[in-house]
Amino acid sequence: MRLAAAVAMTTAVLALAAAPSFQVWTSAQQADMFKQLPAKVNPQHVAGQPLGDWGNHSATLWYRAGDGEAEFHETFNDIFVVQKGTATLIMGGTVVGGKTTAPHEIRGTSIKGGEKRTIGPGDIVHIPAKTPHQTLVASGQPFEYLVIKVAAQ
């Protein structure tokens, strides 16, 4: 009996030790990361700084200097938390010229139809999996946001 209790206790302690610890990114750290992103903007007008990937969810800081591609995620929900700038978000409709770019990921040139919304600092947006969306940013007006991807159920 004591051996079983000791094994159970040891297993519990090892599980806790192996569990990832919590993480905090201060506003100052985030500001420093955002300052570095303009130099890394790719031809799609975007640069990202991953914060972490925890299997069923991930977080990335994004800097967008122009319109994004139309996107369609089959297995992940997106949550946007806007930090700086404004953008027009198109949700719904149909992805034009869609191509599979990774497993369960489709990108296209634009969206036909869909609802347009202006989003800005402090706004939080939930985009369910299988919902076409595109972020449009006026030239010269950078847009900074946190994206949390959560596995769809």
C-alpha positions in Angstrom: 0.0 0.0 0.0 2.8 2.4 0.9 4.6 1.6 -2.3 1.5 2.4 -4.4 1.0 5.7 -2.6 4.7 6.5 -3.1 4.5 5.7 -6.8 1.3 7.8 -7.2 2.9 10.7 -5.4 6.1 10.5 -7.5 4.0 10.3 -10.7 2.1 13.4 -9.7 5.2 15.3 -8.8 6.9 14.3 -12.1 3.8 15.3 -14.1 3.8 18.7 -12.4 7.5 19.2 -13.1 7.0 18.3 -16.7 4.0 20.6 -17.2 4.9 23.9 -18.9 5.0 26.9 -16.7 2.9 30.0 -17.2 4.3 32.8 -19.3 4.0 36.6 -19.1 4.9 39.1 -21.8 4.9 42.6 -20.4 3.6 45.5 -22.4 7.3 46.7 -22.6 8.4 43.4 -24.0 5.6 43.4 -26.5 6.4 47.0 -27.6 10.1 45.9 -28.1 9.0 43.0 -30.2 6.6 45.1 -32.3 9.5 47.7 -32.9 11.6 44.9 -34.5 8.9 43.6 -36.9 8.8 46.3 -39.6 12.3 45.3 -40.7 11.1 41.7 -41.2 8.0 42.4 -43.3 7.8 39.9 -46.2 6.3 40.3 -49.7 2.8 39.5 -48.2 3.2 42.8 -46.2 3.4 41.0 -42.8 5.9 39.9 -40.1 5.2 37.9 -37.0 6.8 37.1 -33.7 5.6 33.8 -32.3 5.1 33.8 -28.5 4.5 30.1 -28.2 2.8 27.0 -29.4 1.1 24.8 -26.8 -0.4 22.1 -29.0 -4.0 23.1 -29.1 -3.3 26.8 -29.1 -0.7 29.3 -30.1 0.0 33.0 -29.9 1.8 35.3 -32.3 2.3 39.1 -32.5 1.7 40.3 -36.1 2.7 43.6 -37.8 0.9 44.2 -41.1 2.0 46.9 -43.5 -0.5 46.2 -46.2 -3.5 44.0 -47.2 -3.3 40.4 -46.2 -4.3 37.4 -48.3 -7.8 35.8 -47.9 -7.5 33.0 -45.3 -9.5 29.9 -44.5 -8.5 27.7 -41.5 -10.3 24.3 -41.4 -9.2 23.3 -37.9 -8.3 26.5 -35.9 -10.3 29.5 -34.6 -8.6 32.9 -34.7 -8.8 35.4 -31.9 -7.5 38.9 -32.8 -6.6 41.5 -30.1 -5.8 44.8 -31.8 -2.9 46.7 -30.3 -2.3 49.6 -32.7 -3.7 50.9 -36.0 -7.0 50.2 -37.8 -7.9 47.7 -40.5 -10.9 46.5 -42.4 -11.7 42.9 -41.6 -13.8 40.9 -44.1 -15.4 37.8 -42.7 -17.5 35.3 -44.5 -18.1 35.0 -48.2 -15.9 32.9 -50.5 -12.1 32.8 -50.9 -11.2 33.8 -54.5 -8.3 31.9 -56.1 -8.0 29.7 -53.0 -5.0 27.3 -52.8 -4.0 24.9 -50.1 -0.8 26.3 -48.6 -0.4 23.9 -45.6 -2.5 21.1 -44.2 -6.0 22.5 -43.5 -5.0 26.0 -44.6 -6.3 27.8 -47.7 -5.1 31.2 -49.0 -6.5 33.3 -51.8 -6.3 36.7 -53.4 -9.5 38.1 -52.0 -13.0 37.4 -50.6 -16.1 37.6 -52.6 -19.0 38.7 -50.4 -18.5 38.7 -46.7 -19.1 41.4 -44.1 -16.7 44.3 -43.7 -15.9 45.7 -40.3 -13.4 48.3 -39.2 -11.3 47.2 -36.2 -9.0 49.2 -34.1 -7.1 49.3 -30.8 -8.7 47.4 -28.0 -11.0 45.4 -30.3 -11.2 41.7 -29.9 -12.4 39.5 -32.8 -13.3 35.8 -32.8 -13.2 34.1 -36.2 -14.5 30.6 -36.1 -12.7 27.8 -38.0 -14.0 27.4 -41.6 -14.8 31.2 -41.9 -13.1 33.0 -44.7 -11.4 36.2 -43.6 -9.1 38.9 -44.8 -7.4 41.9 -43.2 -7.1 45.0 -45.3 -4.7 47.7 -44.2 -4.3 51.2 -45.8 -0.9 51.7 -47.3 1.4 53.5 -44.8 -0.9 52.8 -41.9 0.7 49.8 -40.0 -1.6 47.5 -38.0 -0.4 45.6 -34.9 -2.3 42.7 -33.4 -2.0 39.6 -31.3 -3.4 36.4 -32.9 -4.4 33.5 -30.7 -5.1 30.3 -32.6 -7.2 27.7 -30.8 -8.0 24.2 -32.1 -11.6 23.9 -33.2 -13.7 21.2 -31.5 
